[in-house]
């Protein structure tokens, strides 16, 4: 089970209390009625879905009910930081966490056989 830190409740809680709400820090077009259908489809539907560090929106649905942002490593599924909605993207130093986590996981899997 994952523990996720809610920046509003100031607690680490079970992942079962939270829901993923998509990619964070997406800029809405200033005049959405003036953009083409293709531009709207790109804004509305297309997301990066990158391997490694990603910025996401989450909601603490079984707690305070508020949305917040999180930086998460998609390889290890580890939350690196969480911060309140409306704050700028929290840049993190390059740590190489994904590679280390994968090596540890593979070693653990090999030992379990």
Secondary structure, DSSP 8 states (H G I E B T S, - for coil): --EEEETTTTEEEEGGG-EEEEES-----TTGGGS-HHHHHHHHH-----SSEEEEEEE-TTTT--EEEEEEETTTTEEEEEEETTS---------HHHHHHHHHHHHHHHH-
